[in-house]
Amino acid sequence: MRPTIPSQFLATHGKLCKIMEDSWDKEPSKRPSFAVVIESLTPCLLGYSLNDDSTGITMWSRYFKDRTTVSIDEFITSLWKGVIGTKVPEPDDETFIYLKCVEAVIIPPGSYSEEVTLDRFGLFIHWYGPLLSSRGENVFHKLDSLLRAEWYHGELSAHAAEDLLRSKTAGGDYLIRCSLNHQAPFTMSRLVNNSLVHYRILYNRSSGVYKMQYQTRKKSNNEDTGEISGNSLSEFVRQSCKVLGLKSPIKCNKFQPLFQKQKTISVGYEIAFTNK
């Protein structure tokens, strides 16, 4: 089977070929200057890094032109303006939780950095994008829904997932985590007869459908392939529970403090919270 080439690679490849052809023109006067080459390469870099997400490319080009690293406060403010089109909500606004959700996932686990790189933004889009879909859905709603789900563990290694699944105190037989596969933003990890199995959850950015293939065994003991799909990750998980007989998830608690009732003890975007 031939490997599937990412669409953003094909689009970028065509642009790069054009730049290379022009640069090798037999007439030196027709060759582009370095300034023109750099200007031409910028859209290629953004398109490839940001999964050809038009909203993300427009946002980064508008607010962070010629930059590959920005502060987390700049990023979150610009993301809100780029997707929603209004000023960021105040801390007492109910939509302020969306900003806290972005802040919770945009920096890699274990990192103390206060900056967001272009590559990290690309991963954010890979997992939670598109930033704004043709169906009117936006990344903030999608992210909020995922972080509230008890089965979603965010960035979790296969080794850590296995430790959780084999833990006698975990009390569950499956979980959903992030994936670095270019076609599959998420992975379902589960125990089957005490054996660990990982399923890639594919995502169609046009239709918004998640799907996964799995092996089934017929009465003749021959294996066949089945498919599970859903219009959202939550619907996909519900269908998977029915089809695969999943009993309970490994519950994740790391995002739950975001949604507890809190009171503000200082003013501004960079604020401190304390639980009631």
N, C-alpha and C positions, 0 to 999 in steps of 0.2 A: 504494500500500500504506500503510495506517495505521501510524504508529509505535507500537511496543510501549511501554506505560507500565510502569515498574518497579513490582513488587508493593509495595515499601516505601513508594512515593509514594502509591499508592492507599490503603493502610492509614492512613498519616499524614494524607492529605487528608480522610478521613472523620472523624478525631478533631478536626482543625482546624475543620472545618465545624460540628461540635457545639459547640466552644468559642465560635465566632463567633455561632452562633444563640443560645446562652445569654446571651452578653454583650449582645445587642441585644434581650433580652426587654422587652416593653412595661412590665412591672412592675419598677421599679428594684430592689426588694427581692429579686427572683429572680436578678438578675445576679450572676455570681461576682465575688468580690473579686480584687484583683491577686495576692494570695498563692495563691488557688485556681487562677487562670489560669496562673501560673508553675509551680505544681505539676503542672498538667495538661499543660503544654507540654513538660515534661522528658521524659516517655516518647516524645512525638512526635519530639523532637530526637534521642534515642538510637536510636529505631527507624529513622529516616531515615539517620542518620549511620552506623549499624552494620549496615545491610542487613537489618534485622529478625532478626539473629542472636540467638536467645533467650539463649544462653550468654554472649555478649558484653554484651548489655544487662543481664543479671543481675549480671555481674562488675563492670561500670562503676558501676551503681547501688549496689552493695554497698560497694565500696571507694573510689569517687571521686565520691560524690554531690555535685552542685552544682559540679563542677570540669570544666574542658575541657582542662586540661593537667596532666600528672603527670610525675614523674621516671622515667627509664628503668628504674631499679632497682625502684621501686614497681610499675611496669607489669608487668615480667617476673615478679616474685614473685606478683602478684595474678592474672596470666594463668594461671600454673601451678596456683595454688590453685583458680581458677575452673573450669578444665578437668579437671585431674587429681584435685583434692580433697585433696591432701597437701602437706606442707611441701616447699619447693624442694629438689632433690637437692644433695648435697655435691659439690665439685669432683672427687673421686675416684670418684664414681658414674658409670656408663656413660651414664646418661640426662642428665647435665649438658650434653652436647653439644647437646641440644634448646634449652637456654637460650641457648647461644652462637649457635645458628642464628637465634633470634628477634632477638637483639641485632644480628646482621649485617644484617638487612633492615628493622627497625622505624624506623630513622632514615634520612631521604632521603640518597642518595649526595651526597657533597660537603658535607654539613652537619656542623657540630661541636656541634650541640645535644645536650644531655643530657636532653631532655624529649620526651614523646610526647603529641601532641594527639589529641583525639577524632576529628578528620577523618583523621589518619594511621592510627589504629586501624581506621577504616572501610575504608581502602585495604588494610590488612593482611588484613582479613576478606574483602574482595573478591577478593584474589589467592589466599589460602591457606585460606580458610574453606570450609565452616562450622567453627567452633571444635570442635564435637562433633556428629557426624552421627548420624542414626537407625540407621546401620549399624555404629556403634561405633567409627568412625574418628575420630581427633582431629587437630587442626591441627599438633601437633608431629611426628607421623609423616609427614604430608604434606609439611611444610616440609623436614624432614631428607632425604627422598627427592628432592625437587626440587633442593636445593642440591648434592647429590652428582652430579646429572646433568650430563654435559659439554656438553649442548646448551642448558642453561638459563642465560640471562644476566641474569635479574632485571630491574631498571629500566634500560632502554636505549632511547634515542630512535631514531626511524626513520632519522635522518641518521647516527647512530653505527652502526646496524645495516648501513646501506648501505656505509659505509666499511669495515667488517669483511668484508662479503661480497665486495666488489670488491678487497680486498687480495690480492695474489698470494701472500703468505706465510701467509694464513689457512688455506688448504687445506680449505675446506668450502663447502657450497652451501645451508645452511639454519641457522637458530637459532630459539629460542623466547625471547620476552621478555614483560614485563608490558604490559598494556593498560589504558587508562582507560575504555574502553567499558563501560557499565553491565551489558551482557549477556555480554561477552567478557572474562574476566580475563586472557587471554593472546593473543599474536599470533605466528604463524609468519611469519618473513621468509625469502625464498629468492630465488635467481637462476634465471630461466627464459630461456634463450637470451640471456643477458647483460642481461635486463630484471629489475628488482626487483619482486617481488610480495609483498604482505602479506595474510595470511589471518587473519581473526578466529576465534579458537577459543572457541566458546560452551560454557557450563557449566550443567548442570541441577542445582541444589542439592538437589533431592529424590532423584533417581536416582543422582547422582554421575557422570553420563556427560558426557564432553567430545565435541564434534562440530564439524565444519567442512565448509563447502560449497566446492566448487571447480569450475572450468569444464573440461569435457572436449570434445574435438573428434571428431565422428563422421566416417566415411568420406566422407559427403556435404559435409564441411567446415562443417556446421552445429554450433553449440556447444550443449552440454547441461550440466546441473548434476549433479555427483556429490556424495556425502557420505561422510565418514570419521568414525568414532566410536571411543571407547575408554572403559573403566571407570576408567581412571587416565590421567594425562597421559603417563606412560611408555608405556602400552599404545597410546595415541593416536599417539604419535610412531612407534612400531614399525609401526602400520598405515599411517601416512602414508608411511613409507619404502617400503613394499611397493607401495602404490597409485600414488604419485607418482614412484617411482624415485629417491628421494633417496639420494645417495651417502654423504655424510659431513657431520657438523655442524661449525660454527665452534665450536671448543672454548673454554669459559670457564674461566679459572683463578682468578678472584677469590674464590670460595668454598672452594676446595680446602684452603687452610691450616687451615681449621676442623677438618678431619678428619685432619690429620697427628698423629702421636703427639707428645704434649707432656708436659712435666713442670712441676709447680706450683712457683713460687718464693715465693709468699706465700699467706696463708690468708684465706678469706672469699669472698663472691660477687664482689666487685670484686677480682680477682686478676690477676696478670701471668703470662704463659706464655712459655716458650722452647722451641724445637724441640730434640729430642734430636739 
